[in-house]
């Protein structure tokens, strides 16, 4: 097969965007290749890595379509000196599934454990120590950006270190592989890939909903692996029983092992995550800045990582120190958007619930120490977290005018400076209100 013929085939199998951006840059080195190894060249490591992770199987199937062969695919950087013998040696040493491309930073050591994710972490660690023996399948569920993929890939990285063959894909990739294999009458290759691994990791299994033909194939793949005592780990944004459009026999199988949820992290866990991510990225942040980020961002760990990258990039590009004022400036639009979504009743309800007091008492004329403290907290948080003016807040809590509001805010600021317990109460309540925990 010539390079022109290869590009003609793969153009039909790939999306237009993927082909134009990446795949058309592949150069097939026919002279260096044979029926066992197909060698390609691209211009840089990024493109090579991307194509390997997304299109290795598709490239291999192009050869199957053309002449019935199924060579191992090797993508080199142009100018890189590697003999065929060296390539074969590398492939033997790296005995992992061809499609397994895992993020090396997603390990158990780099995962921050807290009350919100303790069970999911412990279950994942147990699975990595004895795959296929305990908790099979393991089903991890929770909201977006809370660490499900991190744990999933930590299991995979640990298994690879122990010499296991690992397949990690999103359910979308599984469906695309399945569709491609049907189209090209190559189901044997598809089933060999997914049923002969030691550990199968599937991300976002909820998107299997409504895909009847793919569900049928996954059902048989699941049974084959489970009967062979091979480990299956899946993630989802909801419990199996809550996935609409999923056949009952899959729902029941997904619950055969253990379901473990990852919940919204508490303030202490968020602070620990920021500290860990900052340390890993070589970013030095003061305690004041860390607390500000933790109490002003929502629960997504991905969002936290994105903010830290922005902070580091700004400091580097502008050649300036990382200060609280700088971070406040960078986050002002995000904080503004958050404030627009928080209403005064939200503030009073969460404060009343946490401090074990009635909302009506806070808005009453009562002056007991407990009520006065709760009212002060509501006033402070309402001013901090909403766009309401002081007269608006005064009217809401039943005070005469904005001067009383100003006095309470001043008193709250003094307590935050002097009283660590009061400061902690404020930070925890702020975190709960921002994250809509009511």
HELIX and SHEET records of a PDB file:
HELIX    1   1 UNK A    3  UNK A   13  1                                  11    
HELIX    2   2 UNK A   16  UNK A   21  1                                   6    
HELIX    3   3 UNK A   23  UNK A   25  5                                   3    
HELIX    4   4 UNK A   45  UNK A   67  1                                  23    
HELIX    5   5 UNK A   84  UNK A   93  1                                  10    
HELIX    6   6 UNK A  118  UNK A  129  1                                  12    
HELIX    7   7 UNK A  148  UNK A  161  1                                  14    
HELIX    8   8 UNK A  171  UNK A  183  1                                  13    
HELIX    9   9 UNK A  187  UNK A  195  1                                   9    
HELIX   10  10 UNK A  205  UNK A  208  5                                   4    
HELIX   11  11 UNK A  212  UNK A  227  1                                  16    
HELIX   12  12 UNK A  240  UNK A  242  5                                   3    
HELIX   13  13 UNK A  248  UNK A  254  1                                   7    
HELIX   14  14 UNK A  267  UNK A  280  1                                  14    
HELIX   15  15 UNK A  287  UNK A  296  1                                  10    
HELIX   16  16 UNK A  301  UNK A  318  1                                  18    
HELIX   17  17 UNK A  324  UNK A  340  1                                  17    
HELIX   18  18 UNK A  344  UNK A  354  1                                  11    
HELIX   19  19 UNK A  359  UNK A  362  1                                   4    
HELIX   20  20 UNK A  369  UNK A  385  1                                  17    
HELIX   21  21 UNK A  390  UNK A  397  1                                   8    
HELIX   22  22 UNK A  402  UNK A  418  1                                  17    
HELIX   23  23 UNK A  420  UNK A  434  1                                  15    
SHEET    1   A 3 UNK A  27  UNK A  28  0                                        
SHEET    2   A 3 UNK A  37  UNK A  42 -1                                        
SHEET    3   A 3 UNK A  72  UNK A  77  1                                        
SHEET    1   B 5 UNK A 166  UNK A 170  0                                        
SHEET    2   B 5 UNK A 199  UNK A 203  1                                        
SHEET    3   B 5 UNK A 231  UNK A 236  1                                        
SHEET    4   B 5 UNK A 138  UNK A 142  1                                        
SHEET    5   B 5 UNK A 258  UNK A 262  1                                        
END                                                                             
